[in-house]
Amino acid sequence: MAPSAMTRWTTSLSEAQPVPYWLEDPGRPHPEPALTGAETCDLLVVGGGYSGLWTALIAKERDPQRDVVLLEGREAGWAASGRNGGFCAASLTHGLANGVARWPDEIHKLQELGARNLDEIEKAVARHSLDCDFERTGEIDVATETYQAFELRDWYEETVRRGLAEDTEFLDGEAVREQVDSPTFVAGLYDRRGVALVHPAKLAWGLKRACLRLGVRIYERTPALTLKPYGAGMAVRTPYGRVRARRIALGTNIFPNLVRRVRSYTVPVYDYALMTEPLSPDRLASIGWSKRQGLGDSANQFHYFRLSADNRILWGGYDAIYSYGGRVRAEYDDRPETYAKLAEHFFGCFPQLEGVRFTHAWGGAIDTCSRFSAFFGTAYRERVAYAAGYTGLGVGATRFGAEVMLDLLAGERTERTELEMVRKKPLPFPPEPFAWTGIALTKWSLARADAHDGRRNLWLKTMDRLGLGFDS
């Protein structure tokens, strides 16, 4: 990057705070007290992100008499659930294409369950008065290269043939720029109903309040340290106490799973985002975007972007950073070299917005698995259930995962537990140094494909055949 260009783009970052915009909201609730002493319950939920909060809430809705305790190591929603892009998608499979590739015989059922799940989230927002800026605006997958436009059209035509194109429309260059005006957009695929936008932290906080109102006992700043059988149930030790429970649901996602054998199925990938200052009416008019859809581009190293309730633009993605050994550390949440790259890309997409400043820049870890979408299982003779591996599309899918965990703990055969997606797991990641080497080679190959009209090299073709991948 030339020095003049570096100055031009990084000037926009000069006042950006290295903290997640969403978590700075003045409505952030005070944490609940830590657990001190002993507790007993019917169901213990470990993890205070979406996965755990939905599990606790649905458990009480299914059976108001069930005694439910939730443990959170820090504060509800502070990690991935409070710092993501706020795209709440119906897809349970990390996009339709991934679902068709992996579960072609079940894809219609998976689409149906995903649409139903998003509808249930919308109903829960209304039923529990969750103040989370929920907007069912849909999403446009945009092509920024000619080859991507052909791929989008071909994919759209395939979904039509498969009967999977409901509420979806292909947009040519002129049509997509009528929706959002960027000189880089050459085509788009508009999903009108399958994505909602939310304020992600407010959603987590609203779920926490709803759980408390229904009688869930929540202990924050209470990490779960060990998990062991205890009589007919299980026991979890915490720094100042313990919990004995008949059943346990683990929603810790990227953090080390208390069932050790599950840990090799995920790796932490760091993703980064910027947030602009609020756009003036004139600036907003210069790019159109009156329907407020979520947007994502079609590259392997993709960007996702959206408007907030106060007309800021969140701009994230592109880099997906994996550190040797799969370490999760607070210092990885801040990465200025990625912020500079994202700022350059932002103004390339929207040159009309030159002069706009970024107010926040942040990152966080995503639990990535080799098939990109969640996996599930039980341990300790079905007294413990877990769900993990959402790979960046968990805002909506975690609610489905909560229902799966509760079904598994109840020993019930349901339309969810009968899915191949639920019954089978992805391939685990290999130990180091093989994991780091494979991920680095995959990232290099994906960047090379983006630079060569999407052509995938032998490594990527082999990974495709094996059903392996790396994504954020």
C-alpha positions as CSV (number, residue, x, y, z in Angstrom):
1,M,0.0,0.0,0.0
2,A,1.5,3.4,-1.0
3,P,2.1,5.9,1.9
4,S,-0.4,8.4,0.5
5,A,-3.1,5.7,0.2
6,M,-2.2,4.4,3.6
7,T,-2.7,7.9,5.1
8,R,-5.9,8.5,3.1
9,W,-7.6,5.3,4.3
10,T,-6.2,5.1,7.8
11,T,-7.2,8.7,8.6
12,S,-10.8,7.4,8.8
13,L,-9.7,5.2,11.7
14,S,-7.9,7.8,13.8
15,E,-10.7,8.1,16.4
16,A,-12.0,4.5,16.2
17,Q,-12.3,2.9,19.6
18,P,-10.9,-0.7,19.7
19,V,-14.1,-2.0,21.4
20,P,-17.3,-3.7,20.0
21,Y,-19.8,-1.0,19.1
22,W,-22.8,-3.2,20.2
23,L,-21.4,-3.7,23.7
24,E,-21.1,0.0,24.4
25,D,-24.9,0.5,24.5
26,P,-26.0,2.3,27.6
27,G,-28.7,-0.3,28.1
28,R,-26.1,-3.0,28.9
29,P,-27.4,-4.8,32.0
30,H,-25.5,-5.3,35.2
31,P,-24.1,-8.8,35.6
32,E,-25.8,-11.2,38.0
33,P,-23.8,-12.2,41.1
34,A,-21.3,-15.1,40.9
35,L,-22.2,-18.4,42.3
36,T,-20.9,-19.0,45.8
37,G,-21.8,-22.3,47.5
38,A,-23.8,-25.2,46.2
39,E,-26.7,-25.4,43.8
40,T,-28.9,-28.2,42.6
41,C,-31.2,-28.1,39.5
42,D,-33.0,-30.2,36.9
43,L,-31.1,-28.6,34.0
44,L,-27.7,-26.8,34.1
45,V,-26.9,-24.7,31.1
46,V,-23.2,-23.7,30.7
47,G,-22.6,-20.6,28.6
48,G,-24.4,-17.3,28.5
49,G,-24.3,-16.6,24.8
50,Y,-27.2,-17.2,22.4
51,S,-26.7,-21.0,22.6
52,G,-27.1,-21.1,26.3
53,L,-29.7,-18.4,26.7
54,W,-32.0,-20.0,24.0
55,T,-31.6,-23.3,25.7
56,A,-32.6,-22.0,29.1
57,L,-35.5,-20.0,27.8
58,I,-36.9,-22.8,25.7
59,A,-36.5,-25.3,28.5
60,K,-38.7,-23.1,30.8
61,E,-41.2,-22.5,28.0
62,R,-41.5,-26.3,27.4
63,D,-41.8,-26.9,31.2
64,P,-42.3,-23.9,33.5
65,Q,-41.8,-26.2,36.5
66,R,-38.3,-27.2,35.4
67,D,-35.6,-25.9,37.7
68,V,-32.9,-24.3,35.4
69,V,-29.6,-22.8,36.3
70,L,-27.3,-21.0,33.8
71,L,-23.6,-20.3,34.4
72,E,-21.6,-17.7,32.4
73,G,-17.9,-17.3,32.8
74,R,-18.0,-13.5,32.3
75,E,-21.1,-11.6,31.3
76,A,-24.0,-12.7,29.1
77,G,-23.4,-11.9,25.5
78,W,-19.9,-10.5,25.9
79,A,-18.2,-12.8,23.4
80,A,-19.3,-13.8,19.9
81,S,-23.0,-13.2,20.7
82,G,-22.4,-9.5,21.5
83,R,-19.8,-8.6,18.8
84,N,-21.0,-10.2,15.6
85,G,-22.5,-8.6,12.5
86,G,-26.1,-9.0,13.6
87,F,-27.3,-11.1,10.6
88,C,-30.0,-13.5,11.9
89,A,-30.3,-16.0,9.0
90,A,-32.8,-18.8,8.5
91,S,-30.1,-21.1,7.1
92,L,-29.1,-23.9,9.4
93,T,-26.4,-25.1,7.0
94,H,-24.1,-22.0,6.6
95,G,-25.9,-21.1,3.4
96,L,-28.0,-23.1,0.9
97,A,-25.1,-24.1,-1.3
98,N,-23.2,-25.7,1.7
99,G,-26.4,-27.5,2.7
100,V,-27.1,-28.9,-0.8
101,A,-23.5,-30.1,-1.1
102,R,-23.5,-31.9,2.3
103,W,-27.2,-33.0,2.8
104,P,-28.9,-33.0,-0.6
105,D,-31.5,-35.6,0.5
106,E,-32.5,-33.5,3.5
107,I,-32.1,-30.0,2.1
108,H,-35.8,-29.3,1.7
109,K,-36.4,-30.3,5.3
110,L,-33.5,-28.3,6.5
111,Q,-34.8,-25.2,4.7
112,E,-38.2,-25.7,6.1
113,L,-36.8,-26.1,9.7
114,G,-34.6,-23.1,9.2
115,A,-37.5,-20.9,8.0
116,R,-39.6,-22.1,10.9
117,N,-36.8,-21.3,13.3
118,L,-36.4,-17.7,12.1
119,D,-40.2,-17.3,12.4
120,E,-40.0,-18.5,16.0
121,I,-37.2,-16.0,16.7
122,E,-39.4,-13.3,15.4
123,K,-42.3,-14.5,17.5
124,A,-40.1,-14.7,20.6
125,V,-38.9,-11.1,20.0
126,A,-42.6,-10.0,20.2
127,R,-43.7,-12.4,22.9
128,H,-40.9,-11.4,25.3
129,S,-40.7,-7.8,24.2
130,L,-37.0,-8.1,23.2
131,D,-35.8,-4.6,22.3
132,C,-33.1,-5.7,19.8
133,D,-33.8,-3.7,16.6
134,F,-35.2,-6.8,14.8
135,E,-35.7,-6.0,11.1
136,R,-36.7,-8.7,8.6
137,T,-35.1,-7.0,5.6
138,G,-33.6,-9.9,3.8
139,E,-30.1,-10.1,2.3
140,I,-28.4,-9.6,-1.1
141,D,-25.4,-11.7,-2.0
142,V,-23.6,-9.4,-4.4
143,A,-21.1,-10.2,-7.2
144,T,-18.2,-7.8,-7.6
145,E,-16.5,-9.7,-10.5
146,T,-18.0,-10.8,-13.8
147,Y,-17.3,-14.5,-13.1
148,Q,-19.1,-14.2,-9.8
149,A,-22.2,-12.8,-11.6
150,F,-22.2,-15.9,-13.9
151,E,-21.8,-18.1,-10.8
152,L,-24.7,-16.4,-9.0
153,R,-27.0,-16.7,-12.1
154,D,-26.1,-20.4,-12.5
155,W,-26.7,-21.1,-8.8
156,Y,-30.0,-19.2,-8.9
157,E,-31.1,-21.3,-11.9
158,E,-30.1,-24.5,-10.0
159,T,-32.1,-23.5,-7.0
160,V,-35.2,-22.9,-9.2
161,R,-34.8,-26.4,-10.7
162,R,-34.6,-27.9,-7.1
163,G,-37.6,-26.0,-5.9
164,L,-35.5,-24.0,-3.4
165,A,-35.8,-20.5,-4.9
166,E,-38.8,-19.2,-3.0
167,D,-38.6,-15.5,-2.1
168,T,-35.3,-15.3,-4.0
169,E,-34.6,-13.1,-7.0
170,F,-31.6,-12.7,-9.3
171,L,-30.6,-9.1,-9.9
172,D,-28.5,-7.9,-12.8
173,G,-26.1,-5.1,-12.4
174,E,-28.6,-2.3,-12.9
175,A,-31.1,-3.9,-10.7
176,V,-28.7,-4.5,-7.8
177,R,-27.4,-1.0,-8.0
178,E,-31.0,0.3,-7.7
179,Q,-31.1,-1.5,-4.3
180,V,-27.7,-0.3,-3.1
181,D,-25.5,1.9,-5.3
182,S,-21.9,0.7,-5.5
183,P,-19.8,0.9,-8.6
184,T,-18.4,-2.5,-7.7
185,F,-21.7,-4.4,-7.8
186,V,-22.3,-6.3,-11.1
187,A,-25.1,-8.7,-10.0
188,G,-26.9,-9.9,-6.9
189,L,-29.0,-12.7,-5.4
190,Y,-31.8,-11.2,-3.2
191,D,-33.2,-13.4,-0.4
192,R,-36.2,-11.4,0.6
193,R,-37.3,-13.4,3.7
194,G,-34.5,-15.5,4.9
195,V,-32.5,-13.0,6.9
196,A,-33.3,-10.5,9.6
197,L,-31.0,-7.9,11.2
198,V,-30.7,-7.5,14.9
199,H,-28.7,-5.6,17.4
200,P,-26.8,-8.7,18.6
201,A,-25.9,-7.6,22.1
202,K,-29.4,-6.3,22.8
203,L,-30.8,-9.7,21.6
204,A,-28.5,-11.5,24.1
205,W,-29.5,-9.1,26.9
206,G,-33.1,-9.4,26.1
207,L,-32.9,-13.2,26.2
208,K,-31.2,-12.9,29.6
209,R,-34.0,-10.7,31.0
210,A,-36.6,-13.1,29.6
211,C,-34.8,-16.1,31.3
212,L,-34.8,-14.3,34.6
213,R,-38.5,-13.4,34.4
214,L,-39.3,-17.1,33.8
215,G,-37.3,-18.1,36.8
216,V,-33.9,-19.2,35.4
217,R,-31.2,-18.6,38.0
218,I,-28.3,-17.0,36.2
219,Y,-24.8,-16.7,37.7
220,E,-22.3,-14.6,35.8
221,R,-18.6,-14.3,36.3
222,T,-18.8,-18.0,37.1
223,P,-16.7,-20.2,34.8
224,A,-17.4,-23.9,34.8
225,L,-14.2,-25.7,35.6
226,T,-14.8,-29.4,35.7
227,L,-17.6,-31.8,34.8
228,K,-18.0,-35.2,36.5
229,P,-20.7,-37.8,37.1
230,Y,-22.5,-37.5,40.4
231,G,-24.9,-40.3,41.3
232,A,-27.7,-40.3,38.7
233,G,-26.7,-36.8,37.5
234,M,-23.7,-34.6,36.9
235,A,-21.6,-32.1,39.0
236,V,-19.9,-29.0,37.8
237,R,-17.3,-27.2,39.9
238,T,-16.9,-23.4,39.7
239,P,-14.3,-21.2,41.5
240,Y,-16.5,-20.6,44.5
241,G,-19.0,-23.4,44.4
242,R,-20.6,-26.3,42.5
243,V,-23.8,-27.3,40.8
244,R,-25.4,-30.7,40.8
245,A,-27.8,-31.3,37.9
246,R,-29.8,-34.1,36.4
247,R,-29.0,-32.9,32.9
248,I,-26.5,-30.4,31.4
249,A,-26.4,-28.5,28.2
250,L,-23.1,-27.1,27.0
251,G,-23.2,-24.0,24.9
252,T,-19.6,-22.8,25.3
253,N,-18.9,-22.9,21.5
254,I,-15.3,-21.5,21.0
255,F,-14.2,-21.9,24.6
256,P,-12.8,-25.3,25.6
257,N,-15.6,-27.8,25.9
258,L,-16.0,-29.6,29.2
259,V,-16.3,-32.9,27.2
260,R,-12.7,-33.1,26.1
261,R,-13.2,-35.3,23.0
262,V,-15.3,-32.5,21.4
263,R,-12.5,-30.0,21.4
264,S,-10.8,-31.2,18.2
265,Y,-13.9,-30.5,16.1
266,T,-13.5,-26.7,16.3
267,V,-10.8,-24.1,15.8
268,P,-11.0,-20.4,16.7
269,V,-10.9,-18.1,13.8
270,Y,-10.7,-14.3,14.4
271,D,-13.0,-12.1,12.4
272,Y,-12.9,-8.2,12.4
273,A,-15.3,-5.4,11.8
274,L,-15.6,-1.6,11.6
275,M,-18.5,0.7,12.4
276,T,-18.9,4.1,10.9
277,E,-20.3,7.2,12.4
278,P,-24.1,7.7,11.6
279,L,-24.6,8.7,8.0
280,S,-26.3,12.0,7.3
281,P,-29.4,11.8,5.1
282,D,-27.5,13.1,2.1
283,R,-24.7,10.5,2.5
284,L,-27.3,7.7,2.9
285,A,-29.1,9.0,-0.2
286,S,-25.9,8.9,-2.2
287,I,-25.8,5.1,-1.9
288,G,-29.5,4.4,-1.9
289,W,-30.0,1.4,0.4
290,S,-33.5,2.5,1.4
291,K,-34.7,-1.1,2.0
292,R,-31.9,-1.7,4.6
293,Q,-31.1,-5.3,3.4
294,G,-28.0,-7.0,4.8
295,L,-25.3,-7.4,2.2
296,G,-22.4,-9.8,1.6
297,D,-20.1,-10.2,-1.4
298,S,-19.4,-13.4,-3.2
299,A,-15.6,-13.8,-2.9
300,N,-14.0,-16.5,-0.8
301,Q,-12.5,-13.8,1.3
302,F,-15.8,-12.1,1.7
303,H,-17.2,-8.9,3.3
304,Y,-20.5,-8.6,5.1
305,F,-22.1,-5.2,5.7
306,R,-25.3,-3.7,7.0
307,L,-27.0,-0.6,8.4
308,S,-27.6,-0.2,12.1
309,A,-30.7,1.4,13.6
310,D,-29.1,4.8,13.6
311,N,-27.7,4.4,10.0
312,R,-24.2,3.5,10.7
313,I,-22.6,1.0,8.4
314,L,-21.0,-2.1,9.9
315,W,-18.3,-3.4,7.5
316,G,-16.6,-6.7,8.4
317,G,-15.0,-9.9,7.2
318,Y,-12.3,-10.6,4.7
319,D,-9.5,-11.6,7.0
320,A,-10.0,-14.9,8.9
321,I,-7.1,-15.2,11.3
322,Y,-6.0,-18.5,12.9
323,S,-3.2,-18.6,15.4
324,Y,-0.9,-21.5,15.9
325,G,-2.2,-23.8,18.5
326,G,-5.8,-22.5,18.3
327,R,-5.3,-20.0,21.1
328,V,-8.1,-17.7,22.2
329,R,-6.6,-14.5,23.7
330,A,-7.9,-11.0,24.4
331,E,-5.1,-9.4,22.6
332,Y,-6.2,-11.0,19.3
333,D,-9.5,-9.0,19.5
334,D,-7.6,-5.9,18.1
335,R,-5.7,-6.0,14.8
336,P,-4.9,-2.6,13.2
337,E,-3.5,-4.1,10.0
338,T,-6.8,-5.7,9.3
339,Y,-8.7,-2.5,10.2
340,A,-6.6,-0.6,7.6
341,K,-7.3,-3.3,5.0
342,L,-11.1,-3.1,5.7
343,A,-11.1,0.7,5.5
344,E,-9.4,0.5,2.1
345,H,-12.0,-2.0,0.9
346,F,-14.9,0.0,2.3
347,F,-14.1,3.2,0.4
348,G,-13.4,1.1,-2.7
349,C,-17.0,-0.2,-2.4
350,F,-18.5,3.2,-1.5
351,P,-16.4,6.0,-2.9
352,Q,-19.4,8.3,-2.4
353,L,-18.7,8.1,1.3
354,E,-15.1,9.4,1.3
355,G,-14.7,11.5,4.5
356,V,-16.8,9.2,6.7
357,R,-15.1,8.3,9.9
358,F,-15.1,5.0,11.8
359,T,-16.0,5.1,15.4
360,H,-15.4,1.5,16.4
361,A,-13.1,-1.3,15.3
362,W,-13.1,-4.7,16.9
363,G,-12.6,-8.5,16.5
364,G,-13.5,-11.7,18.1
365,A,-13.2,-15.5,17.8
366,I,-15.6,-17.7,15.8
367,D,-16.0,-21.4,16.5
368,T,-15.2,-22.9,13.0
369,C,-15.7,-26.6,12.1
370,S,-14.7,-28.4,9.0
371,R,-18.3,-28.5,7.5
372,F,-19.1,-24.9,8.4
373,S,-22.3,-25.6,10.3
374,A,-23.2,-26.8,13.8
375,F,-22.7,-30.3,15.1
376,F,-24.4,-32.0,18.1
377,G,-23.9,-34.8,20.5
378,T,-24.3,-36.3,24.0
379,A,-21.9,-37.6,26.6
380,Y,-22.1,-39.4,30.0
381,R,-25.0,-41.7,29.0
382,E,-27.0,-38.8,27.5
383,R,-26.9,-36.8,30.7
384,V,-24.9,-34.1,28.8
385,A,-25.6,-32.5,25.4
386,Y,-23.6,-30.1,23.4
387,A,-23.8,-28.0,20.2
388,A,-20.9,-26.1,18.6
389,G,-19.3,-25.2,15.3
390,Y,-21.7,-22.6,14.0
391,T,-18.9,-21.0,12.0
392,G,-20.2,-17.4,12.1
393,L,-23.8,-18.1,11.3
394,G,-25.1,-18.8,14.8
395,V,-27.3,-15.8,15.5
396,G,-30.3,-17.7,14.2
397,A,-29.1,-21.3,14.2
398,T,-28.3,-21.3,17.9
399,R,-32.0,-21.4,18.7
400,F,-32.4,-24.5,16.6
401,G,-29.3,-26.0,18.3
402,A,-30.9,-25.3,21.7
403,E,-34.0,-27.3,20.7
404,V,-31.8,-30.1,19.5
405,M,-29.9,-30.2,22.8
406,L,-33.2,-30.3,24.7
407,D,-34.5,-33.1,22.5
408,L,-31.3,-35.1,23.0
409,L,-31.4,-34.7,26.8
410,A,-35.1,-35.8,26.9
411,G,-34.2,-38.9,24.8
412,E,-36.8,-37.9,22.3
413,R,-36.9,-38.8,18.6
414,T,-38.0,-35.7,16.8
415,E,-37.7,-34.4,13.2
416,R,-34.6,-32.6,14.4
417,T,-32.8,-35.5,16.0
418,E,-33.5,-37.7,13.0
419,L,-31.5,-35.4,10.7
420,E,-28.2,-36.7,9.3
421,M,-26.9,-33.2,10.2
422,V,-27.6,-34.0,13.8
423,R,-26.7,-37.7,13.9
424,K,-23.3,-37.3,12.2
425,K,-20.3,-35.1,13.1
426,P,-17.8,-33.3,10.8
427,L,-14.2,-34.5,10.5
428,P,-12.1,-33.2,13.4
429,F,-9.1,-30.9,12.8
430,P,-5.7,-32.6,13.0
431,P,-3.2,-31.7,15.8
432,E,-0.5,-29.1,15.3
433,P,1.5,-28.5,13.3
434,F,-0.8,-30.1,10.7
435,A,-3.8,-27.9,11.6
436,W,-1.9,-24.6,11.1
437,T,-0.2,-25.8,7.9
438,G,-3.5,-27.0,6.4
439,I,-5.4,-23.8,7.3
440,A,-2.6,-21.6,6.0
441,L,-2.5,-23.5,2.7
442,T,-6.3,-23.3,2.4
443,K,-6.3,-19.5,3.1
444,W,-3.5,-19.0,0.5
445,S,-5.5,-21.1,-2.0
446,L,-8.7,-19.2,-1.4
447,A,-7.0,-15.8,-1.9
448,R,-5.4,-17.2,-5.1
449,A,-8.8,-18.4,-6.4
450,D,-10.3,-14.9,-5.8
451,A,-7.5,-13.4,-7.8
452,H,-7.9,-15.9,-10.7
453,D,-11.6,-15.8,-11.5
454,G,-12.6,-18.2,-8.8
455,R,-10.5,-21.1,-10.2
456,R,-9.8,-23.6,-7.4
457,N,-6.4,-25.3,-7.3
458,L,-5.7,-28.9,-6.6
459,W,-5.6,-28.4,-2.8
460,L,-9.1,-26.8,-2.8
461,K,-10.5,-29.5,-5.1
462,T,-9.1,-32.2,-2.8
463,M,-10.6,-30.5,0.2
464,D,-14.0,-30.2,-1.6
465,R,-13.9,-34.0,-2.4
466,L,-13.2,-34.8,1.3
467,G,-15.9,-32.4,2.5
468,L,-13.4,-30.3,4.4
469,G,-13.2,-26.5,4.6
470,F,-12.1,-23.5,6.5
471,D,-14.3,-20.4,6.8
472,S,-15.5,-17.7,9.2
